[in-house]
Every structure is written in C-alpha cells, then in structure tokens.
Amino acid sequence: MNVRRLSWNHFRNLRAGEFEPCAGVNVIYGQNAQGKTNLLEAMWLFTGERSFRGAKDAELVLQGETAAALRMDFWSEGRGQTAKITVAEGRRTAELNGIPKGACSALTGKFCAVVFSPEHLSLVRGGPSLRREFVDSALCQMKPGYASLLSGYNRTLFQRNALLKDIPRHAELMDTLEIWDERLSQFGERVIRQRTAYLKALSEPAAGFYAGISSNRETLSFVYRKSAEDLRRALAEERREDVLSGHTGAGPHRDDVDIFVSGLNARAYASQGQKRSVVLALKLAEAELLSRMTGEKPVVFLDDVMSELDARRQDYLLNHLTEFQVFLSCCEPGAARQMKSGALFRMEDGALSAVPPA
Ligand SMILES: Nc1ncnc2c1ncn2[C@@H]1O[C@H](COP(=O)(O)OP(=O)(O)OP(=O)(O)O)[C@@H](O)[C@H]1O
C-alpha cells in the first residue's frame, strides 16, 4: 500500500498544493508550526479514522474559509485508487473511485496506516488506560467481533457499577449481583483472552523492531498483567469492597501491560530515547501484524520522531524500514541527508517543495 499523490485545498494552513512522494522514506522538514504535522494528518484522514490529534472537523478548515478538500491517489488491493475528502459545515465526507461514500468512516480498510506522534509517548509514560486502549484499538481493527465484545463488557460493567451504588439503599439488590458477576466474567474472560493472544503475536515483531532500533544492544518484552487471576472468583470475593467503593475492582478495565527494556520496567527506568524507541517498535509491530492479516503493508507516519534519538537510531528509521512507505517529519534536515534513498521535502508556511538530493 502506498500514497502516489496528494493534493490539498484550504486544509489547515496548507492553502493549495500537491506532492508525489516516493515509495520509500519521505522526510518532511521545516521549522516549528510550518505545516508538517498538518500534511501527515491530511494523509492519515484517508484511513477513515479521526485526526490523530483529536481535532474537531471544523478545525481542519483553513481559518476564514468554509471548506477544505483533499485528494489522494494511492495503491491498494493491487490497483491504483483515488479517494477524496471534503470537510465542510463541521463534517467530513468521502468519495472513493468517483463514488460518494457519505461519512469518512466508509474509507476504513481501504487505506491502512499506523501513526506515531509525540502524544503517543504516554503509551509508556502514562497510566494503564492508554496501554489498554492501544491493544483494544488494534484488536478492533483486526478482529471484526472485538468491538462488540468490548462494548458488551463495558455495558455490563456500567450496569454492575450502577447496581453497586444502589445496594447501600436497597439491600435486597445484593442477591442480583451474582447474575451480573456471571455476565461480566464471561465477557471479561473473552476480552482477556483476546488481548493476551494479540500481545503474544505482537511480541515477536516488536522485539525485532526494537533490536533493530537499538542496534541489538537492548531488548523489548512485555506481559499482560491481569487485575485478577480468576475473574469469577475475584468478583465474588471482593463484593463487599465493591459495594463500599461503588466500583468494580477487578476485571480487564483494571488490567495493564508491563513493558520491559532489557528486563527493567520501561515506565520507571527507560530513558527518553528508549521510551520513544519502545513506542516506535510497538507501532511498527502493529503495522507488521496488520500487514500479515491484510497482505498489504500499511503506510507509516512518524511525526516528530527524530528528537531524543541518537544517530544510530535515526539511521535505522531512515535506512532500514525498507518494507514500508514512511512519512517522517522533523525540524532539521541534517540526519535526513544521510538517507541512502528516499525523498526530502521542505515545508515552509504551508507550502511544500521537493529538495533535490545533495
Ligand atoms: N484551521 C487552520 N487554519 C489556519 N492555520 C492553521 C489551522 N490549523 C492549524 N493551523 C496552523 O498550522 C500551524 C501548525 O502546523 P503543524 O502543526 O503542522 O506544525 P509543524 O510544522 O508540525 O510544527 P512542529 O515542528 O512545531 O510540530 C500553526 O501555525 C497553526 O496555527
């Protein structure tokens, strides 16, 4: 899968323009606030997902204008395809190969990508919910039934928590808790099984990418940490505490993923560069698993990834991710000039220009 050509009109600070990236690594450099992330965001929207910055649709339109338009020619499913996105009146609509598709989510699965942005560092630095979210959103993409399983679990959890809050005022409700415990543990055990299996599959490519990024000097591993070994039993044993707190204390909504760099917990011990490398390895491994499933290599967007990485790690990203089409944004073109192949572009005040090889 790769992007052949992108054109834009009134998308954020990108007024009107187009570019034709190469099939390998494309480096977009420029000073702060020139539009590099905006360009990656424009391409990312063709995955059918929301902006990776969590932006509202109305914010995507150039200030003072009423609509933004994007057009992407890309290679997917063995043929050239064209998709268009229009952002107007606060919503995004799409067209694929000349056919109007309505909401942009209709593009899901047509153009696949993974993205690293500095906010994703909280995957290592932040609390457990972000790590659960990473696994859950990957599973939602890969396993069609997972989203409904997860929402079944969350719905049941919500209902059990509501009941826990009612019990102090209506003691007779205590007897009904058992039904919810049974339902919750059935959903919960399936969620745990799926997450564990995904992380097991992810561990080999993630370890491989991390070994590459660290020039084989460090290792990456992770384990799924359950809040209870036996969920059914934990729910029964902790009923009294749950009633007192009004919350369910055990279950996949409390689980975590422990990440280790060379055997040490990354959240507590990893350096800034190591944390960045961990997130990169996880994202690339996610791309690898997606490609094993779909038979297509997703496009990789790396926003502002180079800072805090030493020369060897930068070299890995620029010269060793040969299987993927990569878009990488950075402030300084220095490291990119060491690229053995690939293309270099300069972004200045929303205008993109190709920089000829030195
Ligand atoms: N809807 C919009 N209309 C006009 N300008 C916008 C809009 N949205 C964002 N911008 C402008 O785009 C610029 C930011 O672009 P972007 O986030 O792509 O920067 P960047 O080149 O990635 O910078 P950095 O290196 O700091 O991350 C800012 O100047 C911002 O004001």
The ligand as an ORCA input file, in Angstrom:
! r2SCAN-3c Opt
* xyz 0 1
  N      -7.508     25.611     10.574
  C      -6.352     26.268     10.490
  N      -6.254     27.387      9.722
  C      -5.095     28.055      9.603
  N      -3.956     27.687     10.199
  C      -3.992     26.579     10.974
  C      -5.185     25.823     11.161
  N      -4.900     24.785     11.984
  C      -3.612     24.901     12.305
  N      -3.051     25.963     11.706
  C      -1.666     26.441     11.790
  O      -0.790     25.414     11.352
  C       0.443     25.600     12.016
  C       0.868     24.319     12.695
  O       1.182     23.415     11.738
  P       1.765     21.988     12.200
  O       1.122     21.536     13.456
  O       1.671     21.146     11.010
  O       3.252     22.416     12.555
  P       4.585     21.591     12.397
  O       5.275     22.058     11.174
  O       4.317     20.142     12.527
  O       5.356     22.158     13.661
  P       6.157     21.478     14.857
  O       7.526     21.203     14.339
  O       6.164     22.578     15.864
  O       5.398     20.273     15.291
  C       0.252     26.611     13.120
  O       0.840     27.829     12.736
  C      -1.244     26.707     13.219
  O      -1.663     27.979     13.642
*
